[in-house]
Amino acid sequence: MAMKNKNPMLVALIALTLQFGIASAQQDLTKGSLIELRGHVNCLVPERGVLPDVVIFNLNKNWGTLTNAEGNFSIRMAASDTILLSTPLHQDYKYYLNDLKTMEDHTIEITMQPDAIWLETVNVLGYLRIENFKNEILNLDSEVDNPEVITPILDKYTKQRETGDGSFEIKGPINYLGSKFSKYARIKRQIKKGNRD
Protein backbone atom coordinates (compact mmCIF):
# COMPACT_ATOMS: atom_id res chain seq x y z
CA MET A 1 0.00 0.00 0.00
CA ALA A 2 1.55 3.33 -1.10
CA MET A 3 1.51 6.43 1.08
CA LYS A 4 -0.40 9.29 -0.51
CA ASN A 5 0.96 12.12 1.65
CA LYS A 6 4.74 11.75 1.66
CA ASN A 7 6.55 14.07 4.02
CA PRO A 8 9.66 15.25 2.10
CA MET A 9 11.57 15.94 5.33
CA LEU A 10 10.84 12.44 6.64
CA VAL A 11 11.93 10.83 3.35
CA ALA A 12 15.16 12.88 3.32
CA LEU A 13 15.86 11.97 6.95
CA ILE A 14 15.34 8.24 6.28
CA ALA A 15 17.59 8.38 3.18
CA LEU A 16 20.31 10.23 5.11
CA THR A 17 20.13 7.71 7.97
CA LEU A 18 20.43 4.79 5.52
CA GLN A 19 23.42 6.38 3.75
CA PHE A 20 25.16 7.06 7.08
CA GLY A 21 24.53 3.48 8.23
CA ILE A 22 25.90 2.00 5.00
CA ALA A 23 28.99 4.25 5.12
CA SER A 24 29.65 3.29 8.76
CA ALA A 25 29.31 -0.41 7.97
CA GLN A 26 31.73 -0.04 5.04
CA GLN A 27 34.24 1.79 7.28
CA ASP A 28 34.03 -0.94 9.94
CA LEU A 29 34.55 -3.59 7.26
CA THR A 30 37.57 -1.70 5.85
CA LYS A 31 39.17 -1.35 9.31
CA GLY A 32 39.07 -5.08 9.94
CA SER A 33 39.83 -6.35 6.46
CA LEU A 34 43.27 -7.12 5.09
CA ILE A 35 44.76 -6.33 1.71
CA GLU A 36 47.65 -7.98 -0.08
CA LEU A 37 50.62 -5.64 -0.43
CA ARG A 38 53.09 -6.78 -3.07
CA GLY A 39 56.36 -5.07 -3.76
CA HIS A 40 59.80 -4.98 -5.29
CA VAL A 41 62.84 -3.72 -3.35
CA ASN A 42 66.11 -2.43 -4.76
CA CYS A 43 69.06 -0.34 -3.58
CA LEU A 44 69.62 3.32 -4.35
CA VAL A 45 73.14 2.35 -5.47
CA PRO A 46 72.47 0.90 -8.96
CA GLU A 47 75.39 -1.55 -8.83
CA ARG A 48 73.81 -3.32 -5.85
CA GLY A 49 70.58 -3.89 -7.77
CA VAL A 50 67.66 -5.78 -6.27
CA LEU A 51 67.74 -6.65 -2.57
CA PRO A 52 67.03 -10.25 -1.51
CA ASP A 53 66.40 -11.21 2.15
CA VAL A 54 65.00 -7.81 3.15
CA VAL A 55 62.86 -8.17 6.28
CA ILE A 56 59.27 -7.13 5.50
CA PHE A 57 57.49 -6.98 8.86
CA ASN A 58 53.96 -5.89 9.83
CA LEU A 59 54.62 -4.07 13.13
CA ASN A 60 50.95 -4.14 14.13
CA LYS A 61 50.29 -7.81 13.41
CA ASN A 62 53.75 -9.21 14.32
CA TRP A 63 54.11 -11.20 11.14
CA GLY A 64 56.39 -10.87 8.18
CA THR A 65 58.29 -12.27 5.26
CA LEU A 66 61.55 -11.80 3.36
CA THR A 67 62.13 -10.61 -0.19
CA ASN A 68 63.04 -13.39 -2.61
CA ALA A 69 66.12 -13.53 -4.88
CA GLU A 70 64.45 -11.08 -7.29
CA GLY A 71 63.65 -8.59 -4.50
CA ASN A 72 59.91 -9.34 -4.54
CA PHE A 73 57.60 -9.80 -1.56
CA SER A 74 53.94 -10.14 -0.58
CA ILE A 75 52.43 -9.39 2.85
CA ARG A 76 48.95 -8.82 4.30
CA MET A 77 48.09 -5.55 6.03
CA ALA A 78 45.12 -3.62 7.40
CA ALA A 79 44.38 0.07 6.89
CA SER A 80 46.12 1.16 10.10
CA ASP A 81 49.16 -1.14 9.87
CA THR A 82 52.79 -0.08 9.43
CA ILE A 83 55.12 -2.25 7.35
CA LEU A 84 58.83 -2.13 8.25
CA LEU A 85 61.44 -2.89 5.58
CA SER A 86 64.87 -3.53 7.09
CA THR A 87 68.35 -4.78 6.21
CA PRO A 88 71.58 -4.37 8.19
CA LEU A 89 73.11 -2.23 5.44
CA HIS A 90 70.21 0.13 4.66
CA GLN A 91 68.16 2.74 6.44
CA ASP A 92 64.87 1.32 7.73
CA TYR A 93 61.88 2.12 5.53
CA LYS A 94 58.31 2.29 6.87
CA TYR A 95 55.30 1.94 4.61
CA TYR A 96 51.70 2.68 5.57
CA LEU A 97 48.46 3.49 3.82
CA ASN A 98 47.48 7.14 3.65
CA ASP A 99 44.51 9.05 2.30
CA LEU A 100 45.82 8.78 -1.26
CA LYS A 101 45.79 4.98 -1.23
CA THR A 102 42.60 2.98 -1.38
CA MET A 103 42.01 -0.12 0.72
CA GLU A 104 42.70 -2.61 -2.06
CA ASP A 105 45.48 -4.96 -3.11
CA HIS A 106 48.33 -3.09 -4.77
CA THR A 107 52.03 -3.23 -5.71
CA ILE A 108 54.76 -0.83 -4.65
CA GLU A 109 58.37 -0.20 -5.70
CA ILE A 110 60.77 0.58 -2.82
CA THR A 111 64.29 1.98 -3.19
CA MET A 112 66.32 1.65 0.02
CA GLN A 113 69.04 4.08 1.05
CA PRO A 114 72.41 2.58 2.12
CA ASP A 115 73.09 3.21 5.81
CA ALA A 116 76.74 2.26 6.24
CA ILE A 117 80.08 3.05 4.68
CA TRP A 118 82.34 0.04 4.26
CA LEU A 119 85.98 0.89 4.97
CA GLU A 120 88.72 -1.24 3.48
CA THR A 121 91.21 -0.12 6.14
CA VAL A 122 90.61 0.52 9.84
CA ASN A 123 93.26 2.28 11.93
CA VAL A 124 93.24 1.86 15.71
CA LEU A 125 94.08 5.25 17.20
CA GLY A 126 94.79 4.68 20.87
CA TYR A 127 95.99 8.13 21.86
CA LEU A 128 94.30 10.33 19.30
CA ARG A 129 91.04 12.16 19.83
CA ILE A 130 87.84 11.65 17.85
CA GLU A 131 88.62 14.57 15.51
CA ASN A 132 91.78 12.73 14.42
CA PHE A 133 89.73 9.56 13.90
CA LYS A 134 87.34 11.44 11.63
CA ASN A 135 90.21 12.95 9.66
CA GLU A 136 91.81 9.53 9.20
CA ILE A 137 88.55 8.11 7.85
CA LEU A 138 88.05 11.07 5.53
CA ASN A 139 91.52 10.37 4.09
CA LEU A 140 90.72 6.70 3.36
CA ASP A 141 89.59 5.51 -0.05
CA SER A 142 85.90 4.80 0.33
CA GLU A 143 82.88 4.55 -1.96
CA VAL A 144 81.84 8.06 -0.98
CA ASP A 145 84.42 10.76 -1.62
CA ASN A 146 82.30 13.72 -0.54
CA PRO A 147 83.05 14.81 3.08
CA GLU A 148 79.58 16.41 3.27
CA VAL A 149 78.15 12.87 2.99
CA ILE A 150 80.68 11.07 5.22
CA THR A 151 80.96 13.57 8.10
CA PRO A 152 77.29 13.40 9.25
CA ILE A 153 77.54 9.59 9.34
CA LEU A 154 80.69 9.78 11.47
CA ASP A 155 79.09 12.36 13.76
CA LYS A 156 76.03 10.16 14.16
CA TYR A 157 77.74 6.85 14.88
CA THR A 158 81.18 7.63 16.34
CA LYS A 159 81.58 7.83 20.14
CA GLN A 160 84.64 8.56 22.25
CA ARG A 161 85.39 7.50 25.84
CA GLU A 162 88.46 8.13 27.99
CA THR A 163 90.02 4.91 29.25
CA GLY A 164 91.79 6.53 32.23
CA ASP A 165 95.37 5.96 31.07
CA GLY A 166 95.47 8.92 28.71
CA SER A 167 94.12 7.00 25.75
CA PHE A 168 90.65 6.98 24.23
CA GLU A 169 88.30 4.22 23.18
CA ILE A 170 86.69 5.24 19.93
CA LYS A 171 83.63 3.36 18.76
CA GLY A 172 82.60 3.95 15.19
CA PRO A 173 80.14 2.66 12.59
CA ILE A 174 81.10 -0.96 13.37
CA ASN A 175 79.19 -0.78 16.69
CA TYR A 176 76.11 0.68 15.02
CA LEU A 177 76.29 -1.92 12.29
CA GLY A 178 76.50 -4.66 14.95
CA SER A 179 73.27 -3.45 16.57
CA LYS A 180 71.55 -3.40 13.16
CA PHE A 181 72.65 -7.00 12.48
CA SER A 182 71.25 -8.04 15.88
CA LYS A 183 67.87 -6.41 15.20
CA TYR A 184 67.71 -7.92 11.71
CA ALA A 185 68.53 -11.41 13.02
CA ARG A 186 65.92 -11.10 15.81
CA ILE A 187 63.09 -10.12 13.42
CA LYS A 188 64.17 -12.79 10.92
CA ARG A 189 63.97 -15.46 13.66
CA GLN A 190 60.51 -14.19 14.60
CA ILE A 191 59.37 -14.45 10.96
CA LYS A 192 60.71 -18.01 10.64
CA LYS A 193 59.07 -19.00 13.95
CA GLY A 194 55.75 -17.52 12.76
CA ASN A 195 55.97 -19.46 9.50
CA ARG A 196 56.37 -22.71 11.45
CA ASP A 197 53.40 -22.03 13.78
N, C-alpha and C positions, 0 to 999 in steps of 0.2 A: 504494500500500500504506500503510495507516494504522498509526501507532505505537500500541501497546497501552499501554505504560508511559510516559506523558508526565511529564516532570520539570517541575513548576510553576515552579521557579526559572529553568530554562533557557528556558521559554516567555516568562516575564516579561522576562528579559534580552534575548531576541531582539526582543520587541515594543518595549522601551525603546530599543534600538539603532536599530531602523527609524524610530521617531518622531524620535529625535535627528538621524538622517541626513536625513529629510525636512525638518525644521525648518531645518537648516543649509543645505540646497539652496535653500529658499525665501528665506532671508536673503541668500544670495549673489546670487540672482536679483533681489531687491529692491534691493540695493546698486548693481547695474549697470544697472537699468532706469530709464527716464525717464517722468515723468508730464507731463501738460499742465496748466500753471497758467494759469488765466484770471483776469482781474481788471478792476476799475473803479476809477479814481483821481479823487478830487476834493480840493478845498482846504478847510481848516478854516474859512476865511472864506467864508460862504455866497454872498456876492455874486460871488465869483470862480468858483464852480461847478465843473464838471468840468475836468480838466487834460489838454489835448492835448500831444503831443510830450514827455511824460515819458520819460526814459531808463529802460528796464527791462533790466538787465544781469545775466547769470549770471556771477558773479565766478569760479566754479570752472571753467566751460567756456569763458569768453571769447567768449560770443555774447550777442546781445540784440535788442531791438526798441524801438519807441516806441509810446506810446499814440496812438490815433486821435483824430479830432475829438470823439468822444463820451467820451473818457477810457478806452476799453477796450483791453486787450492780451491776448496769449497768448504763453507762453514755455515751453520744455521745461526740466525740472530733475530731478536725481536726489535721493535721500534726504539726502545730505550737502551739497548745494549751498546757496549763499547768493545771493539775488536782491537787487540794489541798485536802488532807485527814486530817481531824482535829477532835480532841476531847479535852475536857478540861483537861484530865488527861494524855495525851500523847504528845510527840513532833510532831509538824506538819510534814507531809510527802508530798513531791511534786513529781508527776509523769509526765513525758513527753516522747514523742517519740524521739528516737535518731537514728543514722545511722544503728544500729543493728536491729531495728524493722521495719518491712514493714508496709505499710499503708493498713492494713486489720484488720478486727475484731479479737480480741484476749482476752485471760483471764490472769489475773495476780494474784499473791499471795502476800499480803502485811503484814509484821509484824511490828507493831508500838511499839516504845520505850516509856516506862512510863516517864513522865516529872515532877512528883511531888512525894514527900515523905509525906505520911500521918502520922502525929504524934498523938499518943493517949493522950499525956499530953502537955499542953502549959503553960509555966511559964511566967508571966509578970515581967520583970526585969526593974523597973523604974529607978534605979540609977546605973545600971551596964552598962559597955560599950559593944560594939558589939562582942568583943572577948569572953566576958563572956557568951553572948547569944549563940555563936557558941559552946562553951564548954558544956553548959547545954544541947543543942540539941544532941551533940555527945554522951552524957551520957544517953540519953533516950533510951528505947527499941523501935527500929523501924525495919522495914522490911529489911533495909540495914545496916549491922553491920560494913562495911568497911569504915573508915574515908576518904579514897582516893576517894570514890564514893560520900559521903555526903558533904564533904567540898566544892568542886567546885559548888554544887547546892546552898549551903548557900552563898558562895561568889557572885554568880550570882544574887540571888534574895533578899538578905538581905540588907537593907539600914538603916542608923542611922542618926538621926537629934537631935540637942540639943534643948530642950524646953525653955531654958532661966532661969529655976529655979534650975539648977544643975542636972536635970534628962535628960534622953534621950528617944526619941521615936524611937523604933526599929520596922521596918516593915520587915516582912519575907515572906516566900513562900505564905502565905495566900493572900497577895496583888496581887502577880503575878497570882495566881490561879483565883482570882476574875476577873482579866482582861481577862484571857482565857475563863472563863465562859461567859463574856459579848460578846466577839467576836463570840464564838460558837452559842450563842442565836441569835445574829444579822444575821449570815449567815443562820441559820436554819429558821428564819422568812422569809428571802429572798427566800429560796427554797420553802417554803409553799406558799408564795405569787405568785411565778412563776408557781406553779402547779395549782393554781386557775385561772390564766389568760388564 
